[in-house]
Amino acid sequence: MEITGKIKVLFDTQTIGDKGFRKREVVVSTQEQYPQHILVEFIQDKCDLLDGYVVGQEVKIDLNLRGREWINPEGVAKYFNAIQGWRIELLNSEQPTTINMSKLEPVSFIDEQDNDLPF
């Protein structure tokens, strides 16, 4: 499965438990009439795939839908779902750029030799 959209929130990596389980979550907003804000988790070594991505970038995430059953102390079954990403790629390579205005040289649009303008 896959999802495309813009990164809305990018969380830091969390380390859970004594064994060093790692997870990192990202929220992707779909670009449709009724946008959906989908939380996708990356676990263990896949957390590093999110390094270098920033909020606002348009991405495609390949994911797996995971489900598990848990029996509570009363013997009642509870079911949980997780959306786990395993690949992410940038869709729009055009990134906003900033220009350092202090390094630009002034440009004159007036030709000094032919300066016969009436004003």
Phi and psi in degrees as a GROMACS rama.xvg file:
@    title "Ramachandran Plot"
@    xaxis  label "Phi"
@    yaxis  label "Psi"
@TYPE xy
-148.461  160.118  GLU-2
-138.6  141.336  ILE-3
-122.901  147.743  THR-4
167.375  -171.651  GLY-5
-100.346  142.07  LYS-6
-69.0661  121.424  ILE-7
-97.8107  -42.9445  LYS-8
-139.441  137.45  VAL-9
-127.9  110.446  LEU-10
-86.4457  159.771  PHE-11
-74.2239  160.64  ASP-12
-68.9219  135.713  THR-13
-109.703  138.943  GLN-14
-108.325  125.105  THR-15
-118.574  131.415  ILE-16
78.3348  175.452  GLY-17
-76.1345  -21.3032  ASP-18
-87.5023  0.373938  LYS-19
78.7787  29.5371  GLY-20
-62.9403  127.543  PHE-21
-113.635  143.112  ARG-22
-146.984  148.782  LYS-23
-137.623  134.399  ARG-24
-113.66  149.219  GLU-25
-137.023  140.805  VAL-26
-105.73  125.366  VAL-27
-113.338  129.041  VAL-28
-98.147  122.199  SER-29
-72.5636  154.926  THR-30
-106.487  80.3891  GLN-31
-142.493  179.362  GLU-32
-55.1363  -43.3796  GLN-33
-117.953  87.2138  TYR-34
-57.8335  141.555  PRO-35
-110.33  142.237  GLN-36
-109.257  103.159  HIS-37
-104.532  125.939  ILE-38
-88.2128  121.98  LEU-39
-119.353  132.552  VAL-40
-107.788  141.61  GLU-41
-112.896  133.211  PHE-42
-119.932  155.398  ILE-43
51.9971  -125.937  GLN-44
-68.0468  -17.7974  ASP-45
-72.3293  -14.9608  LYS-46
-57.6293  -36.1996  CYS-47
-67.5161  -18.1965  ASP-48
-63.5261  -24.3697  LEU-49
-84.1471  -9.54294  LEU-50
-61.5899  135.085  ASP-51
93.3173  -11.4065  GLY-52
-91.626  149.503  TYR-53
-133.797  161.84  VAL-54
-58.7855  137.135  VAL-55
101.171  -16.4761  GLY-56
-75.684  144.253  GLN-57
-90.3725  126.555  GLU-58
-133.926  161.907  VAL-59
-119.376  128.853  LYS-60
-118.192  125.526  ILE-61
-86.0006  134.901  ASP-62
-144.37  163.918  LEU-63
-119.834  140.232  ASN-64
-95.8374  121.584  LEU-65
-114.716  145.407  ARG-66
-138.644  148.64  GLY-67
-146.397  157.756  ARG-68
-108.157  141.167  GLU-69
-134.576  131.068  TRP-70
-98.4129  118.191  ILE-71
-75.6702  170.536  ASN-72
-57.9961  -23.333  PRO-73
-83.9604  -1.96075  GLU-74
88.2183  9.47381  GLY-75
-92.1638  132.885  VAL-76
-77.8179  133.957  ALA-77
-120.505  145.918  LYS-78
-122.026  138.027  TYR-79
-128.268  144.836  PHE-80
-117.883  150.721  ASN-81
-140.193  143.567  ALA-82
-108.523  111.519  ILE-83
-112.917  123.046  GLN-84
-83.991  148.427  GLY-85
-133.292  -7.4218  TRP-86
-154.84  145.813  ARG-87
-140.681  140.411  ILE-88
-140.954  147.801  GLU-89
-77.531  130.063  LEU-90
-90.2021  -40.7179  LEU-91
-111.043  107.863  ASN-92
-76.7163  -10.3055  SER-93
-73.6676  116.83  GLU-94
-112.137  147.307  GLN-95
-61.7583  136.226  PRO-96
-116.36  152.037  THR-97
-112.609  144.839  THR-98
-111.664  129.921  ILE-99
-84.1481  102.647  ASN-100
-66.6812  -24.0516  MET-101
-71.5498  -18.0369  SER-102
-96.1223  -2.32991  LYS-103
-84.9624  140.452  LEU-104
-90.8469  143.152  GLU-105
-65.6948  144.315  PRO-106
-118.199  132.679  VAL-107
-101.207  131.258  SER-108
-97.4759  6.40828  PHE-109
-104.57  125.479  ILE-110
-81.0095  115.232  ASP-111
-61.4228  -33.0154  GLU-112
-73.589  -28.6468  GLN-113
-116.048  47.6462  ASP-114
-94.5712  73.4347  ASN-115
-113.734  31.9211  ASP-116
-71.1183  143.618  LEU-117
-77.6145  1.15718  PRO-118
